[in-house]
Amino acid sequence: MIFGHNRVCGGWEGRMMGIRHLTCSITAGMALLALATPVLAQTKIRFAIEGSLNGVHAPLALAQERGFYKAEGVEVALDASPAPEALARVANGAADMALADINTLVRLREQTPGVPLKAIFIVYNKPAYAVIARKSRGIARPKDLEGKRIGAPPGEMASAVFPAFAKLNEIDLSKVKIDNVAAAIREPMLAAGQIDAVTGTFFAAFINLKERGVPLDDLVVLQMADYGLPLYGDAIIVNTAFAKDHPQAVKGLLRAYTKALRETIRSPARAVDAVIKQNEAAKKDIEVERLRMAINESIVTEDVQAQGLGEIDAARFERGLELLTQTFKLKSKPEPSDIFDDAFLPPEAERRLGPARPG
């Protein structure tokens, strides 16, 4: 054995009496104990994502590849789930955390009082909700949507908050034809000219239309946040029972994610490589474009430059909750602390990006 008595304390030292002999024995015993003591198991976290792993999930994959989770004492398993199911899986304990829409959480808490969920890290400081339209149909600004047909998948949040967007921009909804279309046929219908515009996630819809050959100079993207919508978007959401039982693991995951997110912002193409290793069906050029759009429009904003990653602005959050209360016709406005908990965020210094935006 490497730390056996004869190797550590052999020869004349091992034969000495008194204190040296005692010290030698203790040293050998401690070495044997160290070898016999098992390495403590890392806390396992089941992390749900909406849909298949793609570019916007790059920080999650990069943190795995670079060993950031392991360094924080957590082992993360990514679980791809259909968008409506990700939060439900966290709520029922099938998953521990998720990357999902914070406004969906607000509506879910109304539908299921006491659901054990809280947002703990804002990823999309600016939501990706948008109206994507054809300029050739005479659409250049929100008011131009009057007299037009809009394809709006009923289960998506962009469709759900469209009435609030319309009110903020004085759009007469009685003059807008809303077609409830499935998400799978939304872009094909717009590309074929069967409708004039769609609601959706701007980078996903834009890339899908580009792939279908729609001329880019015929597309206009009306991001709802640019026209008065004060909401936040996707956030890391945790099961509160899990967070109570494993607070250090939750904090560790956020530290690892923040580190990976900062690296992703600096080098999106490098981060997407980590996605491709886990999802061979993903195309790197498409996922890099998707990620760059998300970073430049939804993740790195003026608020993030001022406050750091993950945080909320209290006044803005209050305005957003008031808007959601009216839009969803909630019985009462949620308390901000019922929706978002900043207790698990890494220190501000770790969340700061500095003055320069990514390229």
N, C-alpha and C positions, 0 to 999 in steps of 0.2 A: 504494500500500500504506500501511496505517496507520502501520506502523513503518519505512517506507522512509527512506533516508539523508537525502533532501532535506527530509522533514517533520520528522524528529527533529533533524537537525543542519544545516538550511539556513541561509541568510543569513550574517552575519558570523561566527557561531560555526563554521559548516561550513568557512569558508575559513581559519581559524586553523591555524597549524602546531603541531607538538610534541604535548605530552601531551593537550591538549584534543581534537585531531584523532583521536588514538589511542583516547581514551575514547569518543568519539562512534561510531567504527567498531565498537568492541566492543559497545556498547549496541545498535546496529542489528543486528549479527550475532546477538546473543542473542535479540532479539525475533523474528527470522526463524526461528531454530531452535525457539523455543517454538511458533510457528505450525505448523511442519512436524512436530513430535513428536506422534504419535497418543496419545489417551487410553488408558491401560492398561485392558484388558478386565477386567470383574468376574468373580469365580469363580462358576461356575454350580453350583447345588445342586439335585438332583432330590429332592424331599421327598414321601414316600409318606404318605397318610392312609388310615385304614380307613373305607371307605364313602364316601358323597357328602359334599361340604362342607356342614357344618351349624354350629349355634351353638357347639358346644364347640371348633370350629376357628377361632373368631373372632380370636384373637391372631395366627394365621398370616396370615389375610387382611388384618387391620388393619395389620400390619407392612409388607405390600406396598403398601397404599393410601397409607400415610403416608410411604413412602420410607425406612423404617428399615433395610431390607436394603441398599438402594443406598448409604446413608450408611456402612455397614460394609464395603462392597466386595464384596457378594455379590448374586447374581441367583437368586431362588428360584422354581422351578416346582413347583406342587402337583400331585400325581399321585394321584387317587382310585383305590384298590385294594380288592378284597374283603378283609375283615378277616384271613383266614388268610394272605393273600398279601403283605401290607405288609412284614413282617419278611423273608420269603423274597426279596422284590425287593431289599432292602438287602443281604442276605447274598450274593446272586449278582451284585451290582454293577449291577443294573438301576435301582436308586435309591441315593442316597447317605445319606439319613437318613429317619427315619420317626417318627411319633407312634404308639406301640403299647404294648401291655401288657408291663410289665417281667417279670411272672411267666411269660408266654408265652416270653420270652427265656430264662428259667431252664430251662424244659422243653426248649426247642429246643437249648440247649447240651448237654444230656444226649443228645438224639437225634442231634445232629450235632456231635461233638467238634471243637473248633477253629473253630467258625463265627465269622467276623470281625465280631462285633457287641458293642457295649457301650452301656449306658444312660449318658447324660451330664447329664440334667436331669429331675428328677421333676416332672411336671405334676399328677398326682392324688396328693397326699400321703395321701389316704384313698381306697382303691379304691371303685369304684361298684358292687361286687358286692352283690346283695341277694336276699332272698326276698320276693316280692310276693304277698300272699294276700288272700282275701276274709274279712272279719270275720264275715260271716254264716255262714261255715263253721266258726266256733268257733276261729278262729286270732287270737291277740293277742300271743303270745310264742313263741320258738323251740320249746319243749317241746310246744306245741300241734300241731306238725307231725306228731307220731306219730299213726298211723291215717289219715293224709291222703294224697292223690295230688298229686304235684308234677310239673309239666312242666319238663323240663330239656334244652335243646338240647345234645347231646353235644360239640359242637365249641367251646363257650364256656367261658371261664375260671371264670365264676361257678358253672357246673355242676361243673367239675373240682375246685374247692375246697370244694364243699358238704360232702363227708365230713369235712373238717377243721373246718368250722363246726359240724357236727353233734356231733363229738367234744368240742369246746370247750364245748358247751351241753348235754352229756349226753343227746342225742337218740338213741334206739335205732333205728338204721337198718333193722333187721329189721322195724320197725313202720311204715316209710315206703315207700309205693309210688312209685317213680321211673319216669316215662314219658319215654322219649327222643323228644322231639318236635322238629320243625323250628322254627327261630326264627320263621319267617313265620306259623306257626299257633299259637304259644305264647299270645299275648294273646287272639286270638279264642276259643281253647278256655277260657281263664279267664273271659272275659266271658260265654261261653255256659253256664258252670257245669259244663263237662265235667271240669275238674280244680279242685283247691282252692287251688293256689298255683303260682308259677313261679319259676325262678331267672333272673337277668339283670342288666342294668345298670339301676339303680333309676330314673334319670330318663327313660331311653328307654321302659321298660315302663310307668311311671306315666303318661307323656304318651300313649302308645298306648292305654292302657285308658281314660283320660279322653276321648280322641277317639272311643272306641267307646261312650261314654255310660254307662260303669260309674260308679255313684254314688261320689264321692270318700270319703264317710264309711263306705263299705263296704270300703275298701282299707286294708291295713296293710303298711307297708314295713319289713322287718327288714334293716337294713343290717348286713352281716356284720362290718364293722369296729367297729360299736357293741357287738358281742357277742363281742369277744375276738380277732378276726382281725388280726394285726399287720402285714399286708402293705401294700405300696405298690401303686399302680395304673399308669395310663398314664405313659409317659416319652418323652422324645426320645432316640432310639437312632440311633447312627451306625455306618457301616461303618468298622472300625478302620484299614483301609488308606487310605481317603479321609481320615480324621482325621490320619493320619501325614503324608500328602502335603500337606494343606491345613489345618494347625492354626489359622492365623489366620482362615480363612474359617469354620471351625466355631465359634470363639470369637465371631466377628462375628455369626453367626446367633443364637447364644444371647443376646448383648447386645440385638439387635434384638427377639427374641422376648420377653425379659424386660421390655423397655420397653413392648411392645405388650400383654403380659399385665397389667402394672400398670394401663394405661389401660383395658383390658377390665374389670378388677375394679371400677374407679371408675365406668365407664359401660357396662354390658352392652348396652343398647339401641343406643348409638352404634356399638359394635363389631360388632354383628350386621348393621348396614347394609353393612359391608364384605363380609360373607358374601353378602348378597342380591345385591350387584352382580356376584358371580361365579357365583351359583347362583340363577337366577330362579325355580326351582321351589320353593325354600324359602319358608316362611311366617314372616314376622317375629315374630308373636306367639308362635308355637310355639317358634321358635329362641331367642327371648329367655328364655322360661320354662325351656327346656332348659339354657341357659347359666347362668342364675341358680341353678338347682338344683346344677349342677356346681360353680360358684364357692362357694356357701354350704356345701356338704356335702363336696366332694372336694378343692378347690383351696386355699381359705383355712381352715386348721385351726389348732389351738393350736400344733402343731409348727411350722407355717409362720410364725406370729406370732413364735415364739421364735427360729427359725433362718433365716428368709428363704425365698424361693421356690427351688425346684430342688434343695435339699439333702436328705440322708438323715440319720437318727439311727443311728449305728453299732450300738448295742445292739439297737434295734428291728429293724434290717435283719438282724442275725444271727438273731434269733428267727424272723423271717419265712423266712429261708433254711432253718433247721432244720425248720420246719413243712412247707415245700415238699418238702424231702428225704424226709420221712416220707410225705407225701400222694402224691407222684409216684413213691415208691419209687426214688429216685435211687441210683446206686451209691455216691456220696459227696457230702457237702455242698459246694456250690460256695464258693469263696473270694469274699468280698464284692468284692474288686478285680477278679475275673473278670467281674463283672456290672455294676458301677457305677464310673465314673471321674469324679471331681470336678474334674479338671485344667482343664476348659474352661469352668467356671462363671464368670459375671461376678463382680466383687468383691461382698462381702457387702452393702456400702452400697447397691448398685444393686438388690439382691434383697429388701431390707427393705420391709415394708408399713406398719409403724407399729402402734399398739395397736388401732385401730378396725377392726372387720369391715365388709365392704360391706353396704349396705342391701338 
